[in-house]
Amino acid sequence: MSSTKSALITGITGQDGAYLSQLLLGKGYEVYGVLARRSSDTLWRLRELGIENEVRLLDGDLTDLSSLIRAMETSRASEVYNLGAQSFVGSSWQQPLLTAQVDGVGALNVLEAVRIVNSKAHFYQASTSEMFGLIQAEMQDEKTPFYPRSPYGVAKMMAHWATVNYRESFGLHASSGILFNHESPLRGIEFVTRKVTDAVARIKLGKQKELRLGNIDAKRDWGFAGDYVEAMWLMTQQDQADDYVVATGLTTTVREMCEIAFSHVGLKMDDHLVIDPKFFRPAEVDVLLGNPAKAKAKLGWSPKTSLAELIMMMVDADLRRLSI
C-alpha cells in the first residue's frame, strides 16, 4: 500500500480545480479529477499551469452517481473536493433546472459516493458568498442568515445544507468553504473581472474599442484563487469539520476594479467604458463583504494578494495571450 495521499477533485478543469491540483501535487499527493466530457477544450487551465500530465482524469459527471462511486473506488481518495458546478450566476436564470441538478443534487451525489465508498474521507464543499445575496448584515460571517438572489445561490444553499446534514447525520468529515469572489488569470471570460482584463488588453493592443458592462456600482470582496485553494486544503486537515468564510474583508466596486485595470496599461476608463442595460440582472446582489476572522483564527489562513496585484496579474496574462 502506498503511503502517498490521494485526492479526488470534481471540477478539476475549472479555475479552482487547477490551482488546487497544483497545490496538492506540490505537497506530494496523487491527484485524480472527475472529467465531464465536453466538446470544447476544458484542459487549458491545467495546461497553462504545466500540470495536465500530472493529474489522473476519470470520466464522470456530478449528475451520475454511479460514475462518482467508480471515481471514489479508483482514486481511493482520502480527501474529496467538490468544486464542480455550473458556476456562472448570470446563466443560472436561463438554466435554473440544470443549475439545480449540477450544483445542488450534484453535491448530494458526491456526498453519497463518499458515504458509500469511504466514509472516513475528508470532504470539502465549495459554497459561495452568493448564498448571502440580499445581505442581512453589513459584513457576512458563518452566522449571517442566507438570502440567495439567483437560482445559482439557491442551488448552492442546498449543497451547503446537505454538507452540514451529512456531517451531523453520518459523522462525515464534511466542511464547507463559503468563498467570496476569487479571481485569477485562469478565470473564465464570462466573469466580470476577466471580461474587464481581457477587454483592457484588447483595447491596449488596438483589437477592440470599448468595454460594455452592466451595474458597475455593485461591490464585491475579491481575492486571488491561488490563495483561496490553500484555505480549502487547510479545512480538510482539521481534526473537526466545520464551515468557514474565506474572504479578504475588503469590498470594492466594479468601477474601481475597472479603473485599476485601465490605469495599469495607461488608459482612461471613461474613454472606453459603456454601460449596457442588457447586462443588468433580474435580481442584483449589490454588496458582498466577508469576515474571514474564523478562518484566520482556526486555520491560520489569510489572503496574500491584494486586488491591485490580482488585476494587474490578470491584465498582464491577457496581454501575453493576445500577443502570441
Rosetta blueprint (number, residue, H / E / L):
1 M L
2 S L
3 S L
4 T L
5 K L
6 S E
7 A E
8 L E
9 I E
10 T E
11 G L
12 I L
13 T L
14 G L
15 Q H
16 D H
17 G H
18 A H
19 Y H
20 L H
21 S H
22 Q H
23 L H
24 L H
25 L H
26 G H
27 K L
28 G L
29 Y L
30 E E
31 V E
32 Y E
33 G E
34 V E
35 L E
36 A L
37 R L
38 R L
39 S L
40 S L
41 D L
42 T L
43 L L
44 W H
45 R H
46 L H
47 R H
48 E H
49 L L
50 G L
51 I L
52 E L
53 N L
54 E L
55 V L
56 R E
57 L E
58 L E
59 D E
60 G L
61 D L
62 L L
63 T L
64 D L
65 L H
66 S H
67 S H
68 L H
69 I H
70 R H
71 A H
72 M H
73 E H
74 T H
75 S H
76 R L
77 A L
78 S L
79 E E
80 V E
81 Y E
82 N E
83 L L
84 G L
85 A L
86 Q L
87 S L
88 F L
89 V H
90 G H
91 S H
92 S H
93 W L
94 Q L
95 Q L
96 P H
97 L H
98 L H
99 T H
100 A H
101 Q H
102 V H
103 D H
104 G H
105 V H
106 G H
107 A H
108 L H
109 N H
110 V H
111 L H
112 E H
113 A H
114 V H
115 R H
116 I H
117 V H
118 N L
119 S L
120 K L
121 A L
122 H E
123 F E
124 Y E
125 Q E
126 A E
127 S E
128 T E
129 S H
130 E H
131 M H
132 F L
133 G L
134 L L
135 I L
136 Q L
137 A L
138 E L
139 M L
140 Q E
141 D L
142 E L
143 K L
144 T L
145 P L
146 F L
147 Y L
148 P L
149 R L
150 S L
151 P H
152 Y H
153 G H
154 V H
155 A H
156 K H
157 M H
158 M H
159 A H
160 H H
161 W H
162 A H
163 T H
164 V H
165 N H
166 Y H
167 R H
168 E H
169 S H
170 F H
171 G L
172 L L
173 H E
174 A E
175 S E
176 S E
177 G E
178 I E
179 L E
180 F L
181 N L
182 H E
183 E E
184 S L
185 P L
186 L L
187 R L
188 G L
189 I L
190 E L
191 F L
192 V H
193 T H
194 R H
195 K H
196 V H
197 T H
198 D H
199 A H
200 V H
201 A H
202 R H
203 I H
204 K H
205 L L
206 G L
207 K L
208 Q L
209 K L
210 E L
211 L E
212 R E
213 L E
214 G L
215 N L
216 I L
217 D L
218 A L
219 K E
220 R E
221 D L
222 W L
223 G E
224 F E
225 A H
226 G H
227 D H
228 Y H
229 V H
230 E H
231 A H
232 M H
233 W H
234 L H
235 M H
236 T H
237 Q H
238 Q L
239 D L
240 Q L
241 A L
242 D L
243 D E
244 Y E
245 V E
246 V E
247 A L
248 T L
249 G L
250 L L
251 T L
252 T E
253 T E
254 V H
255 R H
256 E H
257 M H
258 C H
259 E H
260 I H
261 A H
262 F H
263 S H
264 H H
265 V L
266 G L
267 L L
268 K L
269 M H
270 D H
271 D H
272 H L
273 L E
274 V E
275 I E
276 D L
277 P H
278 K H
279 F H
280 F L
281 R L
282 P L
283 A L
284 E L
285 V L
286 D L
287 V E
288 L L
289 L L
290 G E
291 N L
292 P L
293 A H
294 K H
295 A H
296 K H
297 A H
298 K H
299 L H
300 G L
301 W L
302 S L
303 P L
304 K L
305 T L
306 S L
307 L H
308 A H
309 E H
310 L H
311 I H
312 M H
313 M H
314 M H
315 V H
316 D H
317 A H
318 D H
319 L H
320 R H
321 R H
322 L H
323 S H
324 I L
